[in-house]
Amino acid sequence: MSNCAIVGINWGDEGKGRMVDLIARDYDIVCRYQGGNNAGHTIVNEYGKFALHLIPSGICLPGVVNVLGNGVVIDLESLCGEIEALQNAGVPITPENFKISERATIVFPYHRALDGLEEARLKDKKYGSTLRGIAPVYSDKYQKKTIMMGELLYPAYLEKRLASILEWKNLTIQNVYGAEAYKLEDMLAWCREFGSKLAPYICDTSKYLYEAEKAGKSIMFEAQLGALRDIDFGIFPYTSSSSSNAGYACVGAGIPGSHVDRTVGIVKAYSTCVGEGPFTAEWFGEEAERLREAGGEYGAATGRPRRVGPFDVVATRYGVRVQGATQIALTKLDVLSYMEKIPVCTQYEIGGKRVDEFPFPAALSEAKPVMEYLPGWGCDISNARKFGDLPAAARDYVRYVEDTLRTPIPYVSVGAARDAIILR
């Protein structure tokens, strides 16, 4: 079977976890290829409800191998807690079904601290960081001053490298932010405590994936966040610090010579956004709160209320293009059932002119939404399992999104559970 990437089309929070959990049963391997524990993918199945921050969303499926690729940044403490929570719920996690790239980067406590210190310094100009240390660790990675997971298996080598890195890092912590320096013995103890629990899973996943492909195995690449948070194509500087683009999947997974055969873009039936930055179609006040409550829109990683608004054609069409999406999964259609009229942002108005193309980030602050309204359906659709089960207005809404994005929608989600899906 061909390889597949599951990616977000908008600002993240589109419902990728439940779609990976659904589609991954048709694949042999699920691989996270970028990001860290700064976002969560929520899945609901026979084991319970989980917000997975690092572990791939195929972990509950028997026979599926889950891989954290070299492009991922890993907080050891967070990952150990996630493994423990899943195992306590009865989910089997072993070196046979869960593997960590020896080349993945470690997020240290000082990365988390620096994240908070910088956001505090920025004050009202902050980027809206999740404070998980993601920007500091990716910055250090490209300065070649980070520790890879595989170095945990070489204690003497680890100590020498970490000592050198800490000497450099403490210059910033003490002299720029006036904070207390981090001690080498404390960081080594942290590595021993949590690294020892993860050591059985660390291996050459690049070789594993290469050989798996040669043996005819299929791979699903799982992205974090969405196109508008991509470091290159997002609403810079209000982006993540990694590439959430499907084009990076094979590199971040560890098989750069491979390719993605189909890309399923996840799109919510309305718009949501966690964090700072321009969000043209954003709602406020009572209107926003009603949609937020109807959709349970609170961040899986942070618990923060998500910013919400109507479906944004301009932003979504751009996300489909930069992700190279070949198919769309439309999620949370059921949430719109309370609306008499369904709002859609069809264009932006910038400088008195209406535009159809998503603008350069510097122009977004001037953009105003141009709204249209489609008929609502006014009834619960969460039990629909066939497209024909939906009321006519709901079917028309799906077709409208499909036609607008010029991309087929074979999946329509009407609930969080694995079976709450319509396959067209």
Backbone torsions as a table, in degrees:
resi	resn	phi	psi	omega
1	MET	NA	151.3	-178.5
2	SER	-75.1	163.0	177.9
3	ASN	-82.4	154.2	-175.7
4	CYS	-138.3	142.9	172.7
5	ALA	-114.3	135.4	174.4
6	ILE	-107.9	115.6	-172.2
7	VAL	-133.0	155.9	174.9
8	GLY	-85.6	143.5	-177.4
9	ILE	-98.3	-24.1	-175.6
10	ASN	-113.4	-124.0	-174.2
11	TRP	-93.0	12.7	-170.8
12	GLY	92.7	-179.7	177.2
13	ASP	63.6	29.0	-176.6
14	GLU	-86.8	-13.4	-177.3
15	GLY	105.4	34.2	-177.1
16	LYS	-66.2	-37.0	-175.7
17	GLY	-58.7	-46.9	-178.2
18	ARG	-67.5	-28.4	178.1
19	MET	-77.0	-38.0	175.0
20	VAL	-62.7	-45.1	179.0
21	ASP	-57.7	-35.6	179.8
22	LEU	-76.3	-52.1	-171.1
23	ILE	-78.9	-26.7	-173.7
24	ALA	-62.6	-19.5	178.4
25	ARG	-61.2	-18.8	179.3
26	ASP	-93.0	3.9	-177.1
27	TYR	-124.1	158.8	-179.2
28	ASP	-87.4	-31.2	-173.2
29	ILE	-136.8	138.6	170.9
30	VAL	-118.3	127.9	-174.4
31	CYS	-128.4	121.2	168.5
32	ARG	-79.2	133.1	-171.9
33	TYR	-120.9	-0.1	178.7
34	GLN	-163.6	169.3	176.8
35	GLY	78.0	-178.1	179.8
36	GLY	-136.3	-139.9	-178.7
37	ASN	-94.3	27.1	-178.7
38	ASN	-89.3	5.4	174.0
39	ALA	-150.1	161.6	-179.0
40	GLY	-129.3	143.0	174.4
41	HIS	-109.2	116.2	-175.1
42	THR	-90.2	129.4	175.4
43	ILE	-128.0	147.8	178.0
44	VAL	-128.7	122.4	-179.6
45	ASN	-151.5	-164.6	-175.6
46	GLU	-63.9	-19.6	179.6
47	TYR	-84.4	-21.7	-177.6
48	GLY	137.2	-158.7	179.2
49	LYS	-113.0	128.8	-176.2
50	PHE	-133.2	139.8	168.7
51	ALA	-103.8	102.2	-176.1
52	LEU	-88.7	122.2	-176.6
53	HIS	-99.5	-30.5	179.9
54	LEU	-127.1	-46.7	-177.0
55	ILE	-65.0	132.5	179.7
56	PRO	-57.1	151.6	-172.2
57	SER	-76.4	2.9	175.4
58	GLY	-94.3	8.5	-171.0
59	ILE	-64.6	-25.0	-177.5
60	CYS	-88.6	-2.6	-176.8
61	LEU	-94.0	124.2	179.4
62	PRO	-64.1	138.0	177.2
63	GLY	84.9	-6.4	-179.9
64	VAL	-96.4	129.2	177.3
65	VAL	-92.0	132.5	-176.9
66	ASN	-112.1	130.6	-172.1
67	VAL	-127.2	135.8	167.1
68	LEU	-99.9	114.3	-173.8
69	GLY	-79.8	176.2	-177.7
70	ASN	-65.8	-21.1	-180.0
71	GLY	-79.7	-5.9	-178.0
72	VAL	-87.6	147.8	172.7
73	VAL	-110.9	131.7	-165.6
74	ILE	-121.8	119.7	169.2
75	ASP	-84.2	110.5	-174.1
76	LEU	-56.8	-43.5	-177.8
77	GLU	-63.9	-43.9	179.6
78	SER	-64.4	-44.2	-178.6
79	LEU	-65.1	-40.9	178.2
80	CYS	-61.7	-40.4	178.1
81	GLY	-65.0	-37.1	179.5
82	GLU	-67.6	-43.2	177.8
83	ILE	-60.8	-45.2	-179.0
84	GLU	-61.6	-43.6	-179.7
85	ALA	-62.9	-42.0	179.3
86	LEU	-67.1	-44.7	179.5
87	GLN	-63.9	-37.1	177.5
88	ASN	-64.9	-25.4	177.6
89	ALA	-87.2	-0.4	177.8
90	GLY	97.8	5.7	179.6
91	VAL	-81.0	121.2	178.9
92	PRO	-73.2	127.0	176.0
93	ILE	-129.4	113.8	-176.7
94	THR	-136.5	167.9	175.6
95	PRO	-62.3	-13.1	177.9
96	GLU	-81.3	-32.2	-177.9
97	ASN	-113.2	2.6	178.6
98	PHE	-144.2	123.8	-176.5
99	LYS	-134.7	141.8	-178.6
100	ILE	-117.9	129.5	178.9
101	SER	-64.2	133.7	175.8
102	GLU	-65.9	-15.1	-179.0
103	ARG	-100.0	0.4	175.0
104	ALA	-67.2	151.9	-173.4
105	THR	-95.2	142.2	-179.7
106	ILE	-92.3	132.3	171.4
107	VAL	-90.8	116.3	-179.3
108	PHE	-92.4	162.3	176.8
109	PRO	-54.4	-33.2	179.9
110	TYR	-70.1	-24.1	174.0
111	HIS	-67.0	-43.3	177.3
112	ARG	-60.5	-44.6	-179.0
113	ALA	-61.7	-44.3	-179.6
114	LEU	-63.3	-35.4	177.1
115	ASP	-58.2	-49.2	179.9
116	GLY	-67.0	-39.7	179.6
117	LEU	-62.8	-40.5	-179.8
118	GLU	-71.2	-40.7	177.0
119	GLU	-62.0	-39.2	178.0
120	ALA	-65.2	-37.9	179.0
121	ARG	-66.5	-37.7	-177.9
122	LEU	-71.2	-26.6	179.4
123	LYS	53.9	-117.6	-175.3
124	ASP	-75.5	-1.2	177.4
125	LYS	-105.5	13.7	-175.7
126	LYS	-62.2	158.5	-177.3
127	TYR	-89.5	-7.5	-177.8
128	GLY	80.8	36.7	-178.7
129	SER	-62.2	150.7	173.5
130	THR	-78.7	-4.1	178.3
131	LEU	63.9	31.0	177.6
132	ARG	-99.4	5.5	176.3
133	GLY	84.1	15.0	-172.5
134	ILE	-70.1	-49.8	179.5
135	ALA	-62.3	-46.2	178.3
136	PRO	-60.2	-39.5	-176.4
137	VAL	-72.8	-38.8	177.4
138	TYR	-67.4	-36.1	175.5
139	SER	-60.9	-45.8	178.8
140	ASP	-63.7	-37.0	-179.4
141	LYS	-58.4	-44.2	-177.1
142	TYR	-79.2	-6.4	168.8
143	GLN	-98.1	4.2	178.4
144	LYS	62.1	38.5	-179.4
145	LYS	-128.5	50.9	175.5
146	THR	-131.6	170.0	178.7
147	ILE	-109.8	133.9	177.0
148	MET	-90.7	155.1	-178.1
149	MET	-55.5	-38.0	-178.3
150	GLY	-63.7	-23.2	179.9
151	GLU	-70.0	-18.7	174.7
152	LEU	-62.0	-23.8	-178.2
153	LEU	-86.2	-1.4	-179.7
154	TYR	-128.2	78.5	-170.8
155	PRO	-54.9	-45.0	-178.1
156	ALA	-65.5	-43.0	177.9
157	TYR	-63.7	-43.9	179.0
158	LEU	-57.6	-47.7	-177.2
159	GLU	-61.1	-42.1	-179.3
160	LYS	-64.5	-46.0	-178.5
161	ARG	-68.8	-42.9	-178.1
162	LEU	-65.3	-36.3	177.5
163	ALA	-59.8	-44.4	179.7
164	SER	-65.4	-43.0	-179.1
165	ILE	-65.8	-42.9	-178.9
166	LEU	-64.9	-37.0	177.3
167	GLU	-57.8	-42.8	178.7
168	TRP	-71.3	-45.8	-175.1
169	LYS	-66.5	-37.2	-178.9
170	ASN	-66.6	-22.0	174.5
171	LEU	-59.3	-42.4	178.9
172	THR	-73.0	-46.0	-176.9
173	ILE	-59.3	-42.8	-176.6
174	GLN	-84.1	-48.2	-169.7
175	ASN	-84.8	-29.0	179.6
176	VAL	-90.3	-45.8	-174.0
177	TYR	-103.8	-10.4	179.3
178	GLY	68.0	25.8	-179.6
179	ALA	-96.9	171.4	-177.5
180	GLU	-77.4	139.4	-179.3
181	ALA	-67.5	152.4	175.9
182	TYR	-92.6	138.9	-176.6
183	LYS	-94.6	140.4	-179.1
184	LEU	-59.0	-44.9	-177.3
185	GLU	-62.8	-33.2	177.8
186	ASP	-68.6	-42.2	-179.1
187	MET	-70.0	-36.4	176.5
188	LEU	-67.0	-38.4	177.6
189	ALA	-64.4	-39.6	176.7
190	TRP	-61.9	-43.1	177.5
191	CYS	-62.7	-42.9	-179.5
192	ARG	-66.1	-42.6	-176.4
193	GLU	-62.9	-48.5	-175.1
194	PHE	-96.4	-32.3	179.0
195	GLY	-64.6	-34.5	179.3
196	SER	-62.8	-32.3	179.5
197	LYS	-74.1	-26.7	-176.4
198	LEU	-95.9	-14.7	-175.4
199	ALA	-52.3	-39.7	-178.6
200	PRO	-62.4	-19.5	-175.7
201	TYR	-95.2	-12.4	-174.5
202	ILE	-80.4	128.4	-178.7
203	CYS	-160.4	-179.3	176.7
204	ASP	-83.0	85.2	-177.3
205	THR	-71.3	-24.2	176.5
206	SER	-61.0	-47.0	177.5
207	LYS	-64.7	-41.4	-179.9
208	TYR	-59.4	-47.8	-178.0
209	LEU	-67.4	-38.8	178.6
210	TYR	-60.3	-48.0	-179.2
211	GLU	-69.8	-33.4	177.9
212	ALA	-64.3	-42.4	177.5
213	GLU	-63.5	-42.5	179.4
214	LYS	-62.0	-29.1	179.3
215	ALA	-85.3	4.0	176.6
216	GLY	90.4	11.1	179.3
217	LYS	-75.8	150.4	179.0
218	SER	-104.6	146.6	-175.1
219	ILE	-124.4	134.5	170.7
220	MET	-107.6	126.1	178.6
221	PHE	-97.1	124.1	-177.0
222	GLU	-106.5	120.0	179.4
223	ALA	-92.4	159.8	172.5
224	GLN	-110.7	146.9	-179.7
225	LEU	61.5	-157.7	-174.0
226	GLY	-141.1	-178.5	-174.4
227	ALA	-58.2	-35.3	-176.0
228	LEU	-79.9	-4.0	172.7
229	ARG	-109.3	5.6	178.7
230	ASP	-67.5	138.4	-175.6
231	ILE	-61.1	-30.8	-179.1
232	ASP	-94.6	-38.1	-170.8
233	PHE	-113.3	1.8	-176.9
234	GLY	-88.0	-165.9	-175.8
235	ILE	-85.3	59.2	-176.4
236	PHE	-52.5	135.2	8.6
237	PRO	-92.1	10.3	-177.9
238	TYR	-88.1	56.3	-177.2
239	THR	-122.2	177.5	166.9
240	SER	-78.8	-177.6	-177.0
241	SER	-107.7	14.9	178.6
242	SER	-133.8	172.6	179.4
243	SER	-93.1	111.9	176.5
244	SER	-90.2	12.9	-177.2
245	ASN	-81.5	143.4	-179.8
246	ALA	-60.0	-27.1	179.2
247	GLY	-65.1	-19.5	179.7
248	TYR	-92.1	-7.4	-170.6
249	ALA	-54.1	-50.3	-175.2
250	CYS	-68.6	-34.3	178.2
251	VAL	-68.8	-49.7	-178.2
252	GLY	-68.3	-23.6	177.5
253	ALA	-79.3	-31.6	-180.0
254	GLY	114.7	9.6	178.1
255	ILE	-128.7	67.8	-174.1
256	PRO	-60.9	-19.0	178.6
257	GLY	-84.0	-3.3	-178.8
258	SER	-89.6	-172.2	179.6
259	HIS	-152.3	161.4	177.8
260	VAL	-98.4	128.0	-177.0
261	ASP	-92.2	-31.6	174.4
262	ARG	-144.0	145.1	-178.9
263	THR	-123.0	116.0	177.7
264	VAL	-95.1	113.1	178.4
265	GLY	-90.2	129.5	-179.6
266	ILE	-94.4	127.1	-177.0
267	VAL	-130.6	128.9	176.4
268	LYS	-81.7	152.2	-178.5
269	ALA	-70.0	-8.2	173.3
270	TYR	-142.9	-174.4	-175.5
271	SER	-108.5	140.6	173.2
272	THR	-138.1	157.8	-176.8
273	CYS	-157.3	128.4	170.6
274	VAL	-108.1	133.8	178.3
275	GLY	105.1	-179.1	-175.7
276	GLU	-86.6	176.4	175.8
277	GLY	110.1	168.8	-177.1
278	PRO	-65.6	137.1	-179.7
279	PHE	-146.1	85.2	-164.4
280	THR	-57.3	-41.6	-174.3
281	ALA	-92.0	18.2	-173.7
282	GLU	-62.9	139.4	172.4
283	TRP	-98.9	157.2	177.5
284	PHE	-135.1	169.0	173.0
285	GLY	68.4	-148.9	-173.9
286	GLU	-62.9	-37.7	179.6
287	GLU	-60.6	-44.5	179.3
288	ALA	-68.4	-42.3	-177.3
289	GLU	-63.7	-36.5	179.3
290	ARG	-65.9	-43.4	177.7
291	LEU	-66.5	-41.2	179.6
292	ARG	-60.2	-43.8	-179.9
293	GLU	-70.0	-40.0	-179.8
294	ALA	-62.4	-36.6	-177.3
295	GLY	-96.9	-1.6	-176.8
296	GLY	59.3	45.4	-170.2
297	GLU	-86.9	83.5	175.5
298	TYR	-135.5	137.4	-172.9
299	GLY	-58.3	132.3	-179.4
300	ALA	-67.5	-29.6	-179.5
301	ALA	-91.3	-35.0	-171.5
302	THR	-110.9	-22.2	-174.2
303	GLY	78.1	0.2	-178.6
304	ARG	-69.9	143.1	173.6
305	PRO	-59.9	130.9	177.2
306	ARG	-78.2	143.9	169.3
307	ARG	-71.4	141.9	-173.8
308	VAL	-134.2	161.6	177.4
309	GLY	-175.3	-178.0	-179.6
310	PRO	-75.3	169.5	176.8
311	PHE	-58.6	132.1	-175.4
312	ASP	-111.1	103.9	-177.7
313	VAL	-64.0	-42.7	-175.3
314	VAL	-62.7	-51.3	-178.4
315	ALA	-66.8	-38.5	-175.8
316	THR	-71.5	-40.2	178.1
317	ARG	-64.0	-37.0	175.7
318	TYR	-64.3	-45.4	179.2
319	GLY	-60.4	-39.9	177.7
320	VAL	-61.6	-40.7	-178.1
321	ARG	-67.7	-49.8	-174.8
322	VAL	-72.7	-24.0	175.4
323	GLN	-84.2	-14.0	-176.8
324	GLY	64.1	36.0	-175.9
325	ALA	-63.9	131.5	176.5
326	THR	-99.7	-18.1	177.7
327	GLN	-145.4	158.7	178.2
328	ILE	-123.6	137.5	167.5
329	ALA	-108.5	117.1	-179.5
330	LEU	-93.9	117.2	-174.5
331	THR	-107.4	159.3	174.3
332	LYS	58.5	34.8	176.0
333	LEU	-61.1	-32.7	-178.0
334	ASP	-63.0	-25.7	-177.3
335	VAL	-64.6	-28.0	-177.1
336	LEU	-79.1	-1.1	-172.7
337	SER	-62.6	-22.8	-178.0
338	TYR	-80.0	-11.9	-174.0
339	MET	-85.0	135.6	174.9
340	GLU	-75.2	-38.2	175.9
341	LYS	-127.1	140.5	-178.4
342	ILE	-99.2	114.2	-178.6
343	PRO	-79.2	145.4	177.0
344	VAL	-139.9	130.5	173.1
345	CYS	-86.8	110.9	-172.7
346	THR	-96.3	-25.8	-179.3
347	GLN	-149.7	168.5	169.5
348	TYR	-110.4	149.9	170.9
349	GLU	-110.6	120.3	-178.9
350	ILE	-130.3	120.5	179.6
351	GLY	60.5	34.1	179.2
352	GLY	82.3	-0.2	179.8
353	LYS	-114.5	142.7	176.8
354	ARG	-89.1	133.1	-177.6
355	VAL	-125.2	149.3	178.4
356	ASP	-102.7	-22.0	-176.3
357	GLU	-93.7	141.9	177.7
358	PHE	-65.4	126.1	-172.1
359	PRO	-82.1	168.9	171.8
360	PHE	-60.4	143.7	-174.3
361	PRO	-50.0	-36.6	-177.7
362	ALA	-63.0	-23.5	-179.0
363	ALA	-90.8	-10.1	-174.5
364	LEU	-66.6	-28.9	-178.8
365	SER	-64.3	-21.6	179.7
366	GLU	-93.2	-10.2	-172.4
367	ALA	-73.0	137.9	174.7
368	LYS	-122.9	143.3	-176.3
369	PRO	-77.8	140.8	171.4
370	VAL	-103.5	118.9	-169.4
371	MET	-105.4	146.0	167.9
372	GLU	-131.3	164.7	-177.2
373	TYR	-131.1	136.2	177.0
374	LEU	-111.7	155.1	-179.4
375	PRO	-63.6	139.6	173.9
376	GLY	-85.4	175.6	-178.9
377	TRP	-116.4	-18.5	167.8
378	GLY	61.0	28.9	177.6
379	CYS	-151.3	160.3	-179.9
380	ASP	-70.4	128.2	-179.8
381	ILE	-116.8	9.2	-172.4
382	SER	-67.3	-16.7	178.6
383	ASN	-96.0	-0.1	178.8
384	ALA	-69.7	134.6	178.4
385	ARG	-125.9	-6.0	174.5
386	LYS	-127.9	150.2	-177.7
387	PHE	-59.3	-35.8	179.3
388	GLY	-69.0	-16.2	176.8
389	ASP	-73.3	-21.4	-179.0
390	LEU	-74.1	146.8	172.7
391	PRO	-62.6	157.5	-174.2
392	ALA	-56.1	-40.3	-177.4
393	ALA	-65.8	-36.0	177.6
394	ALA	-68.5	-40.5	177.1
395	ARG	-63.5	-40.6	179.7
396	ASP	-64.5	-35.2	179.2
397	TYR	-65.9	-43.5	178.1
398	VAL	-61.4	-44.9	180.0
399	ARG	-64.7	-36.8	178.0
400	TYR	-60.7	-48.1	179.4
401	VAL	-61.8	-43.4	-179.8
402	GLU	-60.5	-46.8	-179.2
403	ASP	-67.4	-38.8	-178.7
404	THR	-65.9	-40.2	-178.6
405	LEU	-85.3	-12.0	-179.4
406	ARG	55.4	38.5	-178.4
407	THR	-142.7	132.4	-177.9
408	PRO	-63.5	147.2	178.0
409	ILE	-116.7	89.7	179.3
410	PRO	-82.5	-13.7	-177.5
411	TYR	-123.3	129.8	175.1
412	VAL	-129.7	116.6	-178.4
413	SER	-92.1	133.0	179.3
414	VAL	-122.6	19.9	179.7
415	GLY	173.3	170.7	-174.9
416	ALA	-82.0	-25.7	-177.1
417	ALA	-67.0	154.5	-175.9
418	ARG	-58.5	-34.5	-177.0
419	ASP	-90.3	-0.2	-179.0
420	ALA	-84.9	62.1	-172.7
421	ILE	-140.6	144.2	174.6
422	ILE	-111.4	123.0	177.0
423	LEU	-100.9	118.1	-176.3
424	ARG	-94.5	NA	NA
